Amino acid sequence: MGLNIKNERVHALAREAARVTGKSQTSAIEEALEMLLRAHDHDPSEVEARTKIDVVLGLALEYQRDPGNPETAIRSVEDLFDDATGLPR
């Protein structure tokens, strides 16, 4: 996670953006980059959400394909706990 900007003008812009907004330079740059991406019809929040949704959908598909073990199936709250100890299984 390294970004080493060797452009004095960019550093000056980052410092000025931080001063004007009251944010850190990193936060000011992050906000500016998000605005730039949105201006080009690429919302980083939507991409992040879509990625998470894809992971969840993949897990759901795996779950649907796995028939499981009927002997260990959870059919009630009591199935979550060990009969002998009362602790979660």
C-alpha positions as a printed Julia matrix, in Angstrom:
89×3 Matrix{Float64}:
   0.0     0.0     0.0
   2.49    2.55   -1.11
   1.98    5.63   -3.17
   4.9     7.96   -3.53
   3.9    11.06   -5.47
   6.97   12.88   -6.74
   5.16   15.88   -8.13
   5.4    19.06   -6.06
   2.26   20.55   -7.65
   0.23   17.47   -6.68
   1.61   17.7    -3.13
   0.68   21.38   -3.01
  -2.84   20.59   -4.27
  -3.22   17.85   -1.66
  -2.08   20.18    1.12
  -4.44   22.93   -0.08
  -7.38   20.51   -0.39
  -6.71   19.27    3.14
  -6.49   22.81    4.48
  -9.69   23.96    2.73
 -11.73   20.89    3.69
 -10.28   20.36    7.15
  -9.5    16.77    6.25
  -6.25   14.89    6.1
  -4.4    14.9     2.8
  -5.26   11.24    2.35
  -8.98   11.85    2.94
  -8.99   14.85    0.61
  -7.3    12.84   -2.15
  -9.66    9.89   -1.57
 -12.7    12.15   -1.9
 -11.3    13.8    -5.02
 -10.59   10.44   -6.67
 -14.09    9.16   -5.83
 -15.58   12.32   -7.37
 -13.43   11.85  -10.48
 -14.51    8.23  -10.87
 -18.2     9.15  -10.44
 -17.8    11.87  -13.08
 -16.73    9.07  -15.42
 -19.78    6.93  -14.5
 -17.78    4.58  -12.29
 -19.04    4.65   -8.7
 -16.47    2.94   -6.43
 -19.14    2.29   -3.78
 -21.25    0.38   -6.28
 -18.23   -1.67   -7.38
 -17.42   -2.54   -3.76
 -21.04   -3.47   -3.03
 -21.27   -5.55   -6.22
 -18.12   -7.43   -5.22
 -19.58   -8.26   -1.8
 -22.88   -9.32   -3.35
 -21.05  -11.61   -5.78
 -19.22  -13.28   -2.87
 -22.47  -13.85   -0.98
 -24.22  -15.2    -4.08
 -21.31  -17.58   -4.66
 -21.55  -18.85   -1.09
 -25.31  -19.28   -1.43
 -24.85  -21.33   -4.62
 -22.26  -23.53   -2.89
 -24.67  -24.03   -0.01
 -27.51  -24.98   -2.37
 -25.34  -27.56   -4.17
 -24.22  -29.22   -0.91
 -26.79  -31.77    0.24
 -25.26  -31.71    3.73
 -25.51  -34.42    6.33
 -29.13  -35.03    7.39
 -27.95  -36.3    10.79
 -26.4   -32.92   11.63
 -29.09  -30.75   10.05
 -30.35  -27.85   12.14
 -34.11  -28.01   12.33
 -34.71  -26.18   15.6
 -32.91  -23.93   18.07
 -32.14  -26.93   20.25
 -30.09  -28.45   17.39
 -27.58  -25.63   17.82
 -26.52  -26.85   21.26
 -24.87  -30.02   22.52
 -27.29  -32.13   24.59
 -24.62  -33.18   27.11
 -22.91  -29.84   27.73
 -25.43  -27.26   26.62
 -22.65  -25.51   24.69
 -22.95  -24.45   21.06
 -22.04  -27.22   18.59
